Structures are given as structure tokens and as C-alpha cells.
Amino acid sequence: MRKLFYFIGLFIVFIAMTSSSLVKYPSVLNTAFEEGERLRYRVTFGFVDAGEAIIEVKSTKHKRDGRALYHVRGTGRTLGGFNSFYKVYDTYESYIDKKSMMPWIFKRHVNEGGYKIDQRYDFSQNQNKVYNGKEDYTVSMGIQDMISSFYRARTLNFDAMKKGKIFSFKCFMDNEVFTLKIKCMGKEEVRIRKGKFECYRFVPVVQTGRYFEHEDDVQFWVTADKNRIPVLVKAKIPVGTVKMHLVEWNGLKNELSSKVTK
């Protein structure tokens, strides 16, 4: 009888050790970015530099289900006189699966004029769950977070890009699953401080109940090259327009061939 229980125990351990290999994960081809990429943006309100945002791809020893990850970290802060009446310092982190572009860990720390948010989501992609520190939520495999969505979008198939094409995927945010949809508005040149770039212009497909009511309330321009990096974002708010434009880039995986040199 002891031998029977011994072999049953070994069988259970064997199943536990090999169960991850039985999970079929999605696979995404990433030719757009790699570890070491760092993008710095300047945020302007009118003609005034109001803030700065930096997003970078770091290496990490963290693994989930034996899978290698990217550590992506984004920070945003106010500059100069804006700190005196509405100081902002936000950090966002995501640990993203290198082969599938789906997140395993998401962290969000927000401090905006004294308003604070601290979030951590643990994604069990192999179990279709997200844990927010208090309870589990059932999600579909491949669900994205706020940061991983940006990188997942950069791996979309741009070869067949044309005006009116809509891309969509699921995102988990503020304990809710919603469908993120973006629409291509065609190719055009856009000028920022660092020069002129050939880009694709995108707008979000507006969803009922969200903050922005019209498609042109938010627009962003993405380089029409293999890097697919946003160079300009415009957002309309009740008191004006906020812009975020690229001012520095390092560690790009590909040549920034979309930059117009003439």
C-alpha cells in the first residue's frame, strides 16, 4: 500500500512539473523593439513644457512559467512651475512575455496632486486569471495591461496597413476587461521638434462611457518603419490640448528610416 501511495505521489509531482508544457501559448513575431530601447517624450500644454515621460525596455531575471520576460518601465512627471500647483509623479511597470507579448505582472503607482493609486496585477495567463491582491478575475489568455498594450500594438501587422483598418485586443484595467480598438487614418508626414517623420496616424475607436467622446479627441502618429514608435500624441481636454512628442531615442532595434532628411 505504501508503494502505491508513493507512486501516486510521484505521478502527481510529474504532472505538476510538466503541466506548463501542455499549455498552448500564443506566439507573436516581434521585429519592432528589444532590450535597451529608451524613449523620452516632452509633454506640452499650449506652448509650455508641462512634463516629461520616459518609457524603456529593461532586462530581467524574472520568469513566469519558465518563460523569459521583458521588464518595461514608464515614468511621468511634471516640470518647472507645474510642480508648484499640481505635482505629478507616476510609474508604470509591466513584465511582458518575450514570445507572446502578454503581461505576467503589472504595477502602477500614481501620485497626481496628492491623489494616489497603488495597483499590482498578477496575471496567471496559463490559468486565465488576474489577481489584484484581493480577488481573482477570469480573463482570456493573452489579456493585456496598460503598458503591454503599447508594445503589443507595435507588433501588429503593418504590412497590410490601410486607411480605415481597425485593430483590437482585450485589456485589463481598473479591475475591468474592455476591448481596445485603434483605427488607422492613413499615412502622412508630421513635424515635431526633432524633425519631420513619415508616419501612420491612428485614433482610438471611441467606446460608450469612456472619457473621450470623439475619435479625434486623441490622435497619435507612429513611425512608418520597422520600429513603429509613436512620435506625437495629441489629446483634447476641456481646457485645451495636451501634446506628447518624442525628443530622444536610444537603443532602437532598427534604423529610424521614417525620419525625413530632405
Sequence and secondary structure as in RCSB ss.txt:
>XXXX:A:sequence
MRKLFYFIGLFIVFIAMTSSSLVKYPSVLNTAFEEGERLRYRVTFGFVDAGEAIIEVKSTKHKRDGRALYHVRGT
GRTLGGFNSFYKVYDTYESYIDKKSMMPWIFKRHVNEGGYKIDQRYDFSQNQNKVYNGKEDYTVSMGIQDMISSF
YRARTLNFDAMKKGKIFSFKCFMDNEVFTLKIKCMGKEEVRIRKGKFECYRFVPVVQTGRYFEHEDDVQFWVTAD
KNRIPVLVKAKIPVGTVKMHLVEWNGLKNELSSKVTK
>XXXX:A:secstr
 HHHHHHHHHHHHHHHHHHHHHS        S  TT EEEEEEEETTEEEEEEEEEEE    EETTEEEEEEEEE
EEE TTHHHHS EEEEEEEEEETTT  EEEEEEEEEETTEEEEEEEEEETTTTEEE SS EEE  TT B TTHHH
HHHHTS  TT  TT EEEEEEEETTEEEEEEEEEEEEEEEEETTEEEEEEEEEE   TTSS  SGGGEEEEEESS
SS  EEEEEEEETTEEEEEEEEEEE  SS  TTEE  
